[in-house]
């Protein structure tokens, strides 16, 4: 049995964390509740937008990596990237967090 947290449960937890901290968050795309992967779209408005994709670190732990190599870019670039990934993986979840005050913290290491 896998010790991996189910995608739907992780998304619900992140929505709750954002709600508690008065950060706007919404599910843009609902994927498979059990085995779908989750992309995190972080919108910082004037600073740009970034897409974080889940990875496994060298140590075997959860981590995040920028989906787009330039990090924070124009929102249209993020949306185009997400649409390409959804075309390949119909089980993909997309969680968008609007965070102009830079309050949201990733729940795992950012792998550069």
Helices and strands as residue ranges (DSSP letters): H 7-20, E 24-29, E 38-43, G 45-47, E 49-56, E 62-66, H 75-88, E 93-98, E 109-110
